[in-house]
Amino acid sequence: MKSLKDGIGYNERLFSGGIRSYLHLARFKWLKTEVTRRNCKVDFVLELGCFDGKLIDFFPIKPLRYIGFDANWEGGLDIAKINWANKPEYSFLKASSPEEMLLNREDIFDIAVAMETLEHVSPISIDGYLQKIAERLDGYFFITVPNEKGIVFLIRWLIKNTFSKDTENYTFRELLYSTFGNMKLVDRREHKGFDYKELMKNIEIYFDIINVVGFPFGFLPKSFCFGIGIIAKSKRSSRAT
């Protein structure tokens, strides 16, 4: 779910320092804070879009077991398998569709995570992934996605278009529609036309949404934040409490 851009790798583009690194690391720090604050059990963790398993280092304590799925763009899974070779209880598996997300019947996870991943999934596949996770989760589901509408979208698009060219192609009308939040009139392709509120409708089918916040500046309204954090809970956990 990550692709090579101009010969520069995913980690180099996003985590090499500066404001871009700060913004992308914010989601990991947000998750660590929420997991700690909610005293989540993290014995068995499922991650969709794991790339190189960077998330593992941000848990308050290391999971006893971990399964990460990724499409392996840019060889993220290969990096993970090298980095965590001394942890045979950590599995990094390739999946480019819900059907490829193979789990054992006895696998029941304490938490599930999908960070900056679901915006890349086509709308027709979203339900398949969510249903697969819901069937195996007995706890919290932490999701982060980019805010791709409003003034934040316009600022991000202008910066990318000016300095990096790492941006989707928008018509002038689509730029206006995205800036004013009329996402149904924007051609949908990965980040382009993505609306986290539409994603929430899918999530609510399978999970109970506990909270939705913006980051890294959580004190601001979500419309002024670069990222959106969604905290959901499996319906089986909600019934138990």
N, C-alpha and C positions, 0 to 999 in steps of 0.2 A: 504494500500500500504506500510505499515510498519509492520515488524514482530518481535516477541520476539526472542532474541538471548541469549542463555545460561542463561535464567531467568532474564536478565537485560532489563529494559524497554527502549523504544525509546528515551525519553527525558534524561534518565540517561546516555545512551551510547553517545549521541551526544552533550548534553548541560551541562555537569557537570564540565566544566573548561578544561584548557589545550589547546593544539594546535588544537585538533579535534573540540572542542567547538568554537574556534576562526574561523575555516574554515567554520563551518556550520552556524554560526551566520552571516557570511559575506554576505550571500544571502539576508537576511532580511535587513541588512544595505544598501546593494546595491539597493534594491527595494525602500526603504524609500527615498534614495537620488534621484533616478530617478523620483519617483512620485512627489517629491517636485520641482525638477528642471524643470519638464515639466508642472508643475501647473495643475496636473490631477484632475479632478472632481472625488470624491470618495463617492458620496452619496449612490450609490448602487453597491455593490461589489460581484463578483462571484469568488469563489476559488475552484479549483479542487485539491484534495489531501490536505485537510485542517487540518487533524489530530485533534489537540486540539484547533485550532483557534489562535495559537500563533501570526500569521501574523497581526491580528487586532491591536495589541499593537504597531506595527511599522508604521502605517499610520500617517501622519502629524496631521490629525484629525480623530476622530472615524467616520466610515461610519454610515449613517442613517439607511441603511438596508444592510444586508450581508447574503449571502447563501453559505455555504460550503458543498462540497461533499467529501466523503471519503469511503474507503472500511471498515473502522473501525477495522483494525488490531490493536491489543493491546488495544482496547477500547478507541481510541483517541476521537471518537465522544462522548462517555460517559463523558470523562473528560471535553470536550468543553461545553456540556450541563450544567454541574455543574458550571464551571468557569463563564459562561455567562448567568446564570439563571435569572439574573435581566435585561436581554436584550431580550424581546420577539420578537423584530424585527430582531434578529439574528437567523438564522436557520442552523442546522447542520444535514445533511441528508446522509443516506447510499446509495452508488452507487458503484457497482463492474463492471459495464458495461455502455456503452453509453445509452442503452435502459432504465437503471434504473435512469438516470440523468433527473428527471422529473422537468420541469419548466412550469410556466403559460405563456400563450400567451402574456400577458401584461408585462412580466418581460423583461426590457431592461437595461443592465448593463453599468455603466460608465467605469469600468475597470474589467478585468478578470486576474486571477493569477493561475499559475501552477508551484509550486516550488518543485524541486526534486521529480517529480511525473511521468512525461511522459516517463522516462527511464524504469519505471516499467510496462508500458502498452505494451501489445503485438502489433506488427506491424499491425495486422489485425483489431485492435480496435482503433488505433490512429485517423484515419479519422473520425470515429463516434463521438469521443469526440470533435475534432476540429470543425466539422460541427455544433454540438450542441451549442458550445460556439459562433461561428461566427453568428449564427442565432439570438442571443440575445445580442450581444455586439455592443455598439456604442461608441468606445473609444479604449484605449490601452490594449494590452494583454502582460503581463509580464511573462516570462518563465525562469526558471533556471533548468539546468541539469548538471550532473557531466561530466568532461572531461575524457573519458574512453579509450583514446588512446595516443600514444606517450610516452615521457619520464615521464610525470606526472603519467600516468597509471602505469608504471613500478615501480616508487617510491611508489605509494599508495599500489600496490599489495604486494611489498616486506615488507612494514611496517605491513600491515594487516596480511600477512601470517606468519610473525615472532612473532608478539606480541599479536594479538587478534584472529587469525584464522577466523575472520569474513570476508571471501572472497569467491568468486566463484571458482569452480574448472576449471583450465585451463590445457590443454595439453601443452607440451613444445613448440610445433609449434604455438599454439594459443597465447602463451605469446609473441612469436616473431612477429606474425602477428599484435597483438594489439600494441606492442611497435613501429612497423614501419607503423602503420596506415592502414593496409590491413584488414579492418574490415569485409569484405564480406566473408572471410575465417574463421571467428570465429563464433562458435555456439552461436546464440542469445538467451539469457535468462536474463531478467531484466537488471542489469548493464552490464553483460557480453555481449560483442559484440555490445554494444550501440554506435552509431555514431551520434553526434549531427548534423552533416551536412546532414545526411539522414533525420533526423527529420525536418530540415529546408525545405526540399523539400515538405514535407506534409503540413507544416505551410503555405508555399507560395500559396498553392491551395486556401486557405480560407482567408488569411490575407496579408497585405503588410508589409514586414519586414523592420523596420526602422533602427535597429542597432543590432550588435552582438558584445559582449565584453567578456573579461575574468575577473574573480575576484577570490580572493580578491585583486590581484595585477594587476589592470587594465592597468598599464603602460607597462606591459610585453605583448609580443605576446600571443595570445590565447593558443598556443600549450604549453606554460609554466604555464598556470593557472589551478587550480584545478576545478573551476566551470565556466560555460558558461551562460551568461545572454543574452536572446533574447528579443528584444522589437519589437512587431508587432502592427499593427493597423487594426481595422476592415475596410473592403473595403467601407462600407457605410460612415465611418468617413473620410476616405481619399478623397472620392468624394465630401464630404461637404466642405473640406478645399481646 
